[in-house]
């Protein structure tokens, strides 16, 4: 584990896999995620794709600095346009492949759609393009669970400041101002290839989320997975690794130094 000073905050990050000439894969976690919550998936992703993988915890999560102020509805835009570019500059991340889950998927799409920072490709798992009543119901249930279960104790295994992690995600999603949040315009401007993955049993979004990506960006590869909820990399890791490796191997990436093993689990 290492730390960097990014946009005025202490951020934890970690590399996985061997150094090589392939562009890095940058992982962007969900609204309650962190490096630790990816568990062993970064190592598996690095081994399966042949690309070195970088994971980091956003402000408010993991071992990074806690959130010290209430979030605004455009917090994902700030992450995509301020924090992620600063991290890329600090660590020398040129034309990476972005791999984002949930809020992290939305951040990846906003960043790629901006156009100022070259991106080789984007893989998104259960991203949000707009706010659905379905999602808000699940967010309310999560708040109730945090007050009536051992959720806080379990989150404490992955975050130094549990309140910062949970409230930083849950409060803004249930804020009245957030209901109009929408990134369809940003997605329409993405020029790099996109792979969008979603579980058919996703409890935080309907298939309309990734179907809309396909309508906005013809040529997008969609992967809808059965027996899979909001976290495809946890529910169906072998399928996510398979389709991601195939997608990465199809990209026009300069300097690739390793064959990509896509057949084996």
N, C-alpha and C positions, 0 to 999 in steps of 0.2 A: 504494500500500500504506500502511496506517495501523496503529497499535497502540493497544490499550486495556488498562487494568489490570482484569482480571476475576477475581474470587475469589482474589485474591492472586497472580495470574500475568499475565505479559505475553503478550497474544494478538494475533496479526496478523489483520487483516480487510481486505476490499476491497469496494467497491460497483461494480456494473456496470449500465449503462443510465442513462437520463435520469430525473431527479427528476420525479415526478408524483403525483397523488392516489391512485393505486392502492396497496393494502397491499403490503409487500415480500415477496419470496420469499427465505427463508433456507435456504441450502444447508448440509447436514451431510455431511461426507465419510466415506469408508470407513476401515477400520482401518489402512491404510497411506497414506491420502490427505492432502491439504493443498490450499491455494488453488491452488498452481501445478499440482498434478496434475489439477485440473479442466480445465486447458488453456483452450481457447476456448469451452467449453460455457457458462459463465455469461453471456458476451456474447450467445451465440445464444439462451439461455433468456430473457434480458431482451428481446431484439428480438422473439422469437416470441410472448411473452405480453403485452407492453406493461407489465410490472411491473418495477420496479427490483429488482435481485438483490443479496443480500449473501452473501458467502462468507467463512468464517473457518477458521483452522487451530486445532484443539484443542491443549491442552497436550501436548507431546511430538512435535509435527508441524510441518512447514514451518519458518517463522521464529519460531514461538511458543516459549515457555520449554520446555526439555526436561523429561521425567519424572525425578524425583529419588528415587522410592520405588517398590517393587513394587505393582502394581495388585491390587485385591481383585476378586472375582467380580461385585460390584455397581457396577463402574466406569461402566457406561453409565447406570445410575440416577443416579449422582452428576453425570454430565454433563448429564442431562436435567433434574434437579431443583435443581442448584446453579449450574453454569457457564452453561447456556443462559438461565435466568431472569436471571442477573446481566448477561449480554451484552445481553439484550433491554432491561433497565432502563437500562443505560449508553447504548445507542444509540437508545432510544425506539421500539422495535419493537412496535407495537400490532397484535394479531390478524393475525400474518403467515401466509403459506402456507409450510409446511415441506417441503423437498425433500431427502430423505435417501437415501444409498446405503449398503447393507450395514450395518455397525455404525451408521452415521449414520441409516439408516432405522429401526433399533431405537430409537435415542435419540429420534427424532422421535415414534415411537409412544408411548414412555414419557412424554414431555413432554405430548403431547396427551391422554393418558389420565389424567393427574394431575388435570386440571380447574381448577387454580389460575391458569393462564395461558391466556387465550383464544387459540384457533388457528382460522383460517378454513378450513383444509383441509390434508391431508397427502398428499404424493406419496412413495412409498417404492419404491426400486429394490433388488431382491434383499435384503430385510430378513431378519433372524434373529428368530424367535419362541422357538426352543428349539434345543438343541444336537443335531446329528445326527452319527452316526459318519462319514458321508460328508464332512461339513465338517471333522472332525478329521483325516481322512486327507489332505485337501488342505492343511491347516495344517502337518502334518508334512512334506509334500513341499516346502512353501514354506521351512521351516527348512533342509531339506537343500539346497535351491537356493541359499539365502543363503550357505551354506558352500562350495559347489562351483561357483558361477557368478559372473557380474559383477553380480548383483542389488544388492549393497551399493554398487557404483559408480553404478548407475542411480538408486538411491534418493537418492544424494548430490546429484543434480540438483534434488531437491525438498525436502530436509530438511537443516537445519543440523546435526542430531545424528541420524545414521542408526541408531545403536544404540538411542536413545530411541524412535524411530519403530517400528523392526522388533520389538524385544524387548517394547515396551509393548503391541503387538498380539499377537504370537505366543506369548509366555510365558503370558499369562493364558488364552488359548484352549486351550492344551495343559495347563493346570493341572487336576489331578484335581477340585478343588473346583468348577470351572466346568461340569462335565458336567450338573449339575442346574439350571443357569441357565435361566430361563423367564419370558417376559413375557406369557403369554396373559391373565392377569388384568388387566394394564394395558391390553392391546389391547381387551378386552371393554368397558372404560369409555370408550373414545374416542367422543365424540359428534359430531365434525365429519366431513365427507365424506373418504373415503380412496380414493386410486388406488394400486394395488399392481402393480408391473411386475417381471417376471422373465424371464430368458432360458431357453429350453428346454434349453440346453447349459450351464447354470450349474454350475461346478465346485466351488462351496462350499455348495450347498443344493439340495434337491429342490423340486418344485412344491408339496409339502405345506406349505411355509412360507407362501406367499400363499393357498393354498387354506384354510388354517386361519384366516387373517384373515377370509376370506369367511364361514366358518361362525360365527365369533365376532361378526362385524358384518355382518349381512345388508344388502345394498345397496351393499357395497363394489364398486368397479369394478376388475376384474382385466384385465391385459394380459400375455399370454404370447407372447414373441417368438421366432420361429424364427431359426436361425443366429446365436445370441446367447449369450454366456457370462455371467460374473458381473458384468460392467460394461456394462449396456445402453446407457448414454449414450456409451460409446466404440464398442461393437460395432454398434449400430443407432441412431445419434443422431437421424436424421430421424424415425423412428417414435416415439422417446421425446419429442421436441419436439412432434410432432403430438398425441399423446394427452394430454400435459401441458397444452398450450395449450387443448385442448378441455375438459379437466377444470377448469382455472382459470376459463375463461369461463363454466362452469356454476355456479360458486359464487355465493352471495349476498354480494357484497362492496360495502360502502358506499364511495362516492366514486370509483368507477372512472372514469378520465378518458380512456381510449383504447380504440378498438376492438381486438379481439384477432384478429390474422391467423392463421387456423388452416388455410387451404387450401394455401398455398405452402410450399415447403421453404426 
